[in-house]
Structures are given as C-alpha cells and as structure tokens.
Amino acid sequence: MAESRLPHPDLPPPASIIGPWGWMRRNLFSSPLNIALTALAAYLLWVAVPHLLNWTLFNATWSGDTRADCQANSGACWVFIRVHFEQFMYGFYPEAQRWRVNIAVLLLILGAAPLFIRTVPNPVKVKLGLSLLVVYPMVAFVLFKGGLFGLPNVETSRWGGLLLTLVIAGVGMAAALPLGVLLALGRRSKMPAIQTLCVTFIEFWRGVPLITVLFMSSVMLPLFLPEGMNFDKLLRALIGVTLFQAAYMAEVVRGGLQAIPKGQIEAAAALGLGYWKSMALIVLPQALKLVIPGIVNTFIALFKDTSLVLIIGLFDLMNTVHNATTNPDWLGFSTEGYVFAAAVYWLFCFSMSRYSQNLEKRLHTGHKR
Amino acid sequence: MNSPSTARAPLSEQSMIQMEGVHKWYGAFHVLKDINLTVQKSERIVVCGPSGSGKSTAIRCINRLEEYQRGRIVVDSKELSNDVKLIEQIRRDVGMVFQHFNLFPHLTVLENCVLAPIWVRKMPRKQAEEFAMQYLERVKIPEQAKKYPGQLSGGQQQRVAIARSLCMNPKIMLFDEPTSALDPEMIKEVLDTMVALAEDGMTMICVTHEMGFAKTVAHRVIFMDSGEIIEQNTPEEFFTNPQSERTRLFLSQILHN
C-alpha cells in the first residue's frame, strides 16, 4: 500500500537534557548516592578552599626582603621564595656567570620553538630536531662548564637548582629513549646472544631501586676504580639515571613493538627493505606512536626522580629548596619552599602531559584498528 | 577482458623461477612436500587448493618470507641462500600482494608507494613520486594519493598495494589470495587491475580461488593439497578434464558454491 508521509520535523530536545541544568542532572544528581556524594564534595570544598586561598593569596606576604616583613600576615611568606629565587634557579652557579645559563636556555627556546609550529615543513623539523639532540648538548655543555673560548671554568659541583634538574632530566630523556628503543629491539632479536644481553640488562636495572643505583655510583664505584682515577659525580649520576630509565623505556617500547602486526614487517621485507630500514621507517614510527602515553609517563617519572640526586649531594631544585629552608635566617618556611618546588615540578610534568595529548591527536591518521 | 587466445602469447624459454624438490616443515608438520615448479618469463600461474594445502607457504618461499629445509629455489638466475644481501636483492625484483593488503597505515598512499623506491632503489624523491603517480593512475586511484590507507575501501587499498609493488619495477609478481579479504563488490576492481597487469606481460603467480580469473588469464593452473602439487594443466584441460579424484572433488565444491 502506497502511503506518502512527510518527514517528521526535528523537535528541540527537552530542557532537562541540555544546558547547565541538564549537565548537572546527568553528572551530579543522577541518583541518591550521587546526590549524597555531590553534597559531601561541596562541603569539603567549602571547608578547604577558603583556607587554602587565604594562605596562598589573601593573607600572604608578597613584598619585602626579610622574614620580619612576614610577621604581620598569617598566610604564606612568599618573600622567602623571592629572596632565594636565583638560588633555586641556578644553585651555586657563580652569579657573574649566570648569563651563560640564560643564553643556553634562550638558545633552547629559540631552537625548539619551530618544532611546535605546524607550518614549518617536516624536513626542516627533522634537521632542527637532530641538531638539538646532537649539537645543542655540546654548545650547552661548553656554556655551562666553560674552560673554552675564555669562559671561566665552573665545576659541575656548583651547578644547581632548576638548572641541574633540567640538565639531568634533559640528558636522561634524550639518552634513555634511543637506548630504550635499541634494548627493546634487542630483546625481540632472533640472535640469542643479543637477546640474552638485552634481557639481562633490562631485568638488572629494573630490579634495583634508583636510589641504590645513585648511591652505588657515588659511594661504591670509586672503590672499584684505580687510585687517582675519578670521574665527575654529575656524570656518574647522569649515567645511572640514563641506564635505569632506559630499562623502563625498553619495556614501554617493546609493548608498542608487539602491537604491530606481522604483516607490516612482511610487507616491508617483501619490498626489499632490510632490518634497520624496516624498523626505522615502518615499525618504530607506528610502535612509538602507540606508546606515546607510556613514553611520557616514563619521562614524567624520570623528571621527578631527578630529585633523588640529593642522596649523593647534588644540589638540584629539590635539594636547593631543602637547603634554603635550613638557612638560619629563614627557619620555619619549609612549607612555602616545598609548595614552590612542587609547583615547579607540576608545571613541567603537566606541560609534558598536555604536549603528548596534543601529539597523539596530531599523529592520528584515521586507522584505528 | 581479452579473449584467452590473445591474452596468452607464446612464451620465451627463459625461466624466471625454478623450485626443485622443496620441502618445508613447521616443527614436525610437513607443510611442503617435494615442490617442483618452473615458471617461464611472462608466464601466469594460478595456484588453488583447499585451505591449509600449503599454497601460500609455497609462494612465500619464493621471496624468502618463509624458510625451507630442503631443495633449491632459483629466482631470475639467482639461487636463494641465507645471504641477507642476496635475499634483499631478490625481493627488490619480486613484488608481493598480500591477502590483508599490509599497507603502511602511518603513511599516505603516495608515501607508501615511494618508500621502497627511495630507500631501496635510491631513486630521487621527485622521480619516485612521478613514477608512483603513473602507477596510481594505472590502478585508477590517483585522486587518493594524499589520503591515508585507513580512509580507503578494501578494494582501493588492495589496488594501492599492487601499485606499491609495481613501483619497485618488479620482474615477478606474487599474489597471495589478493581478493579473499574483500567484499564481493570490490573483487572485480582488483581482478581487472590484475588482468591489465597480465596483458603487459608480467610474470605472475597467483594464489586465488577466482576461477574466472584462472580461465581468462592463466597459462597454467596448479592444484595443491596437503603440501603437494597434485595436478597442473592448462585451464581448459584443468577445468574440463581434471585428472585426479581430489581435483574433481575440489572443483565440484568451489564451482557449485
């Protein structure tokens, strides 16, 4: 039976499912339990937030140069941070030479900025990225350490604060990722010697705490080295951190390698690509993209773990802050110090996390399997 | 499609592939049993047989995606060995199309096509891209060059896979069930591409159950069962006058479905 019928017009949705009221119904008041939880959360916020805001902002002291300036207010004494700020950034790096650090940071920002601009063509980005990984560390090292081109020598033991944290984290990340990739490939290798070597390496370094590694590197290692032969404490810490994190990175990358179908490797092989080319062009780009969350997770852990170097007497951001809180002129301000340190760590880690989310979105090519 | 008589010009006596007494085991399982096969230049061979009969394994031995334990294989006068360099050299000249396409999902269609010419044949990028566009035109999808494989239909992906192989300018093409993973309406577009390739005189070995394709294009049809070549013949003889009981059973099953 032929029956012609006009299409039903689209009606506006009922007010209860759209807008802020609809959102609240769905997310805050959908069941008696949720109503109770919402009420509890609101109560806790009401108790905690005003107190927190009063301490950090409204009752805080912002100006002044001595602890006496903070006596009048009940809130945080941010003067403590202001007075020590340079020390938190540079540690005991000689004041007259701090411009060298600033230049290195400026170079890094200028060099890295084009990598984050989408209109820059990819080949340029690759070249820039490689030179940042290879050339920049040498330039930065010369700037920091000096002893060349008339720059006065600054011992690594005087590097400190956020500068040292960034040096350890930067070197650790830049070295642990490629090493981790090689270890992951080695662990999947068909050659028994290489496979055993990689498995042993990974399981050894994953099995010991980082704090032990650092402790061993600074206390035990000199005992095994011949008399008079001693190498830089910072270098030892860098090697320790790198090898430790590379083991974790290897397992993260291996997870990605396992997710790549065998057909991809076969197709690459059938085209005549050798092992290294098929890994570099076909397998790793896909595998690394899959494990961006895991890689960034490891990077964030690495960044925060750099604070453990205080155990071997290096003055990174954490240790510098800790040191400032023991300054007899400024006793009693450890809360402000640690809140500041936490905020700095959080800022860096959160930025990494956001960048990785952005990267995942950008690299998505519409092939969800 | 051309008529069978014009499609099958007489062959030159130049053998491209020789398999002699090839045996292969997966552990204790004897997958290939004494495979002997010679393929002439420009010859087109269709391999069929029930699943698990070793037909895919057999052609995958030719470009050494599978190892074999006994016998010898000579491809384009080069005998396969364990020498990695030699294997890579042979693979350059032997194109392969897979059942599941195996395109590289992180690269665009064009990048899929130029990758091997640039990195294996050391062709300049610009030249490789021109070359690739020609082949994409031949498989009738030049307009998809900038898309990613995930955005294409199965039939289009398989045609890209064929173009990707052709970009290496191979002397031999191996097809491993190229239409088995496709929806029925996409099979024809892939088969048409393969027929066009056959008309250009490409040496082809094709594992397929597309009997129409075998009848029109193949010089020889090979029937395999449980790791052995049971029968080989011209398509006319093979389909009208099968010699062995197993072949007859197989044909009755696939032709009546």
Boltz contact constraints between the chains, C-beta under 6 A:
constraints:
  - contact:
      token1: [A, 263]
      token2: [B, 100]
      max_distance: 6.0
  - contact:
      token1: [A, 263]
      token2: [B, 102]
      max_distance: 6.0
  - contact:
      token1: [A, 266]
      token2: [B, 65]
      max_distance: 6.0
  - contact:
      token1: [A, 267]
      token2: [B, 102]
      max_distance: 6.0
  - contact:
      token1: [A, 270]
      token2: [B, 63]
      max_distance: 6.0
  - contact:
      token1: [A, 270]
      token2: [B, 91]
      max_distance: 6.0
  - contact:
      token1: [A, 270]
      token2: [B, 96]
      max_distance: 6.0
  - contact:
      token1: [A, 271]
      token2: [B, 116]
      max_distance: 6.0
  - contact:
      token1: [A, 272]
      token2: [B, 88]
      max_distance: 6.0
  - contact:
      token1: [A, 272]
      token2: [B, 91]
      max_distance: 6.0
  - contact:
      token1: [A, 272]
      token2: [B, 92]
      max_distance: 6.0
  - contact:
      token1: [A, 272]
      token2: [B, 120]
      max_distance: 6.0
  - contact:
      token1: [A, 274]
      token2: [B, 88]
      max_distance: 6.0
  - contact:
      token1: [A, 277]
      token2: [B, 119]
      max_distance: 6.0
  - contact:
      token1: [A, 282]
      token2: [B, 104]
      max_distance: 6.0
  - contact:
      token1: [A, 285]
      token2: [B, 106]
      max_distance: 6.0
  - contact:
      token1: [A, 286]
      token2: [B, 106]
      max_distance: 6.0
  - contact:
      token1: [A, 365]
      token2: [B, 106]
      max_distance: 6.0
  - contact:
      token1: [A, 365]
      token2: [B, 148]
      max_distance: 6.0
  - contact:
      token1: [A, 366]
      token2: [B, 148]
      max_distance: 6.0
  - contact:
      token1: [A, 366]
      token2: [B, 150]
      max_distance: 6.0
  - contact:
      token1: [A, 366]
      token2: [B, 151]
      max_distance: 6.0
  - contact:
      token1: [A, 367]
      token2: [B, 105]
      max_distance: 6.0
  - contact:
      token1: [A, 367]
      token2: [B, 150]
      max_distance: 6.0
